[in-house]
Amino acid sequence: MSKSIVFVRDLLYPTDNISEPGCIHVEVLNPTKKGKIPVVIENKTPHSPIRHFESIVGIMKSDIFDKINVDIKVNVDLYISVTPEIGSELADSKYVRVDFAGDKVEYSSVDDIEA
């Protein structure tokens, strides 16, 4: 199954400075063989999406996934494109994969999006 983009959206999110909102580019891909929806987040401002991830998930949930009745923590595979803002510990790969484990968020480095 190829990874084709089915939906694109740019979203603003709050940062520590109210006059400098963060901005991300969101690409929703076609579902995987496991039935999950891959989503790639690309940073468009010099803010770390990982540092503001809770806000980003809330905005994506209300702006995209609640409208189609998709539970972002269960049915979505989230990937953040690696940029210098993310930090050195996760910068060894192309993406940071985000996994939800109960109330915790876990990050791991990956080089490809699961099909």
C-alpha positions as CSV (number, residue, x, y, z in Angstrom):
1,M,0.0,0.0,0.0
2,S,1.5,3.3,-1.0
3,K,1.6,6.3,1.3
4,S,-0.5,9.0,-0.3
5,I,-1.7,12.2,1.3
6,V,-5.4,12.4,1.8
7,F,-5.7,15.7,3.8
8,V,-3.4,18.6,4.5
9,R,-3.7,21.4,7.0
10,D,-1.5,24.1,8.6
11,L,-2.3,24.7,12.3
12,L,-1.2,27.4,14.8
13,Y,-0.5,26.4,18.4
14,P,0.3,28.4,21.5
15,T,3.9,28.8,22.8
16,D,5.5,30.4,25.8
17,N,5.4,33.8,24.0
18,I,1.8,34.9,23.0
19,S,3.1,37.1,20.2
20,E,5.0,34.1,18.6
21,P,2.6,31.2,18.0
22,G,4.0,28.0,16.6
23,C,2.9,26.6,13.3
24,I,2.9,23.1,12.0
25,H,2.0,21.5,8.6
26,V,-0.1,18.4,9.1
27,E,-0.3,15.6,6.4
28,V,-2.9,12.9,7.0
29,L,-1.9,9.8,4.9
30,N,-4.1,6.9,3.8
31,P,-4.6,4.2,6.4
32,T,-2.0,1.4,7.0
33,K,-2.6,-2.3,6.7
34,K,-3.3,-2.3,10.5
35,G,-6.1,0.3,10.0
36,K,-4.2,3.1,11.7
37,I,-4.0,6.6,10.1
38,P,-0.5,7.9,9.7
39,V,-0.1,11.6,10.3
40,V,3.1,13.6,9.6
41,I,3.7,16.8,11.5
42,E,6.3,19.2,10.0
43,N,7.5,22.2,12.0
44,K,7.2,25.6,10.2
45,T,8.4,27.9,13.0
46,P,11.5,27.7,15.3
47,H,9.5,26.1,18.2
48,S,9.8,22.5,19.2
49,P,6.6,20.6,18.4
50,I,7.7,18.1,21.1
51,R,7.9,20.8,23.8
52,H,4.3,21.9,22.9
53,F,3.0,18.5,22.0
54,E,0.0,18.4,24.4
55,S,-1.4,21.6,22.9
56,I,-0.7,20.4,19.3
57,V,-2.6,17.1,20.0
58,G,-5.5,19.0,21.5
59,I,-5.8,21.3,18.5
60,M,-5.4,18.4,16.0
61,K,-8.0,16.4,17.9
62,S,-10.6,19.2,17.8
63,D,-9.8,20.6,14.4
64,I,-9.4,17.4,12.4
65,F,-10.1,14.1,14.2
66,D,-13.2,14.8,16.3
67,K,-15.0,15.8,13.1
68,I,-14.5,12.3,11.7
69,N,-14.9,10.4,15.0
70,V,-11.3,9.2,15.2
71,D,-9.6,8.7,18.6
72,I,-6.2,10.2,18.0
73,K,-4.6,8.2,20.8
74,V,-5.9,4.9,19.5
75,N,-6.4,5.1,15.7
76,V,-3.6,7.5,14.6
77,D,0.2,6.9,14.2
78,L,1.9,10.3,14.7
79,Y,5.2,11.2,13.2
80,I,7.1,14.5,13.7
81,S,9.7,15.4,11.0
82,V,13.0,15.9,12.6
83,T,14.3,19.5,12.7
84,P,17.0,21.2,14.7
85,E,14.4,22.5,17.1
86,I,13.6,18.9,18.3
87,G,16.9,18.4,19.9
88,S,19.9,16.2,19.6
89,E,18.7,13.0,21.4
90,L,16.1,12.4,18.7
91,A,17.8,13.9,15.7
92,D,19.5,10.7,14.4
93,S,16.6,9.8,12.2
94,K,14.1,11.3,9.7
95,Y,11.1,11.2,12.1
96,V,10.1,11.0,15.7
97,R,7.3,8.5,16.2
98,V,4.9,9.4,19.0
99,D,3.2,6.6,20.9
100,F,0.6,7.0,23.7
101,A,0.9,4.6,26.6
102,G,-2.0,5.4,28.9
103,D,-1.5,9.0,30.0
104,K,2.2,9.0,29.0
105,V,3.7,10.0,25.6
106,E,6.7,8.1,24.3
107,Y,9.0,9.3,21.6
108,S,11.2,7.1,19.4
109,S,13.4,7.8,16.4
110,V,12.4,6.1,13.1
111,D,13.5,6.5,9.5
112,D,10.3,5.5,7.8
113,I,6.6,5.7,8.2
114,E,4.9,2.3,8.7
115,A,2.7,1.3,5.8
